Amino acid sequence: MGRCSSIGFTNSRMMNSSYERFAFVYDELMGDIPYDQYVNWVKINAPSQQYPKLLDIGCGTGTLSLFFHQEGYDVCGIDLSEDMLAVAYERLQANGVTLPLFTMSMDELEGFDELDVVTIPIDSINYLAKTDAVIETLKRIFASLREGGQLFFDVHSLYKMDHIFMEGPFTFDDGVITYVWHTEPGEEEHSIFHEMTFFVKEESGLFERFDEEHFQRTFPVEMYVKWLKEIGFTQVEVTADWTEESPSEESERIFIRAVK
């Protein structure tokens, strides 16, 4: 079984990419995510001594990729945003770690095989707007996993998408980063547009403004399970909200594990 580092891509593209502001404030905004629980979820079901080869899809700024590496996994990361990957590269370098990071859309996944573990963390798959793109992503992951390999991912629940996100606008201000976050439903069922205006304090004491727009869409749990089983995954397990409990009507984050 080959290691992730032997796949044949390089990090040179990341080192020269332009840095956009959102990639730098992302970690501040995600400070309440219990990354250690995510790592434990994977470790319990796929111990690193048995499942060394891990692909982190939508790896963003590399927080989980670094944690998985520190736990003994042989990690590769992909993300569509070169700006996020540039921050990930710097984070890894600051910790004395070099991991293969690739610019790639998850529904165009290629070049990986015999993977033991694939993760799509922190609702990254919800950024796929089309049903076909979600199904294609799952198919390509299935093809990239070895027999017995496992997929771990999480999604926004219907309740969070249709109700909690509609309670906006949301605001945040810690003296350094301020944002106003507006939400409105998309045309597709269970979809949403996020419109965010940021004010980031610079060394001069002045604030720089920039704007971000994001689109997300989720699907009923039953649909994800149906697609996974039709593709060939088995032992599909569904839990919610960082627990081992099954989802309820008011669960906010759905966790799905599937075995090839």
HUSUL-V547268 format. One record per helix or strand. SS is the DSSP state (H for helix, E for strand). FROM is the first residue (numbers start at 1). LEN is the number of residues. If there is no record, write none. Layout:
ss-><SS;SS>
from-><FROM;FROM>
len-><LEN;LEN>
//
This chain:
ss-><H;H;H;H;E;H;E;H;E;H;E;H;H;E;H;E;E;E;E;H;E;E>
from-><4;12;21;35;53;63;74;82;100;106;115;124;131;145;158;170;177;191;207;221;234;253>
len-><3;4;9;11;5;8;6;13;4;3;6;4;14;12;10;4;9;11;11;11;7;7>
//
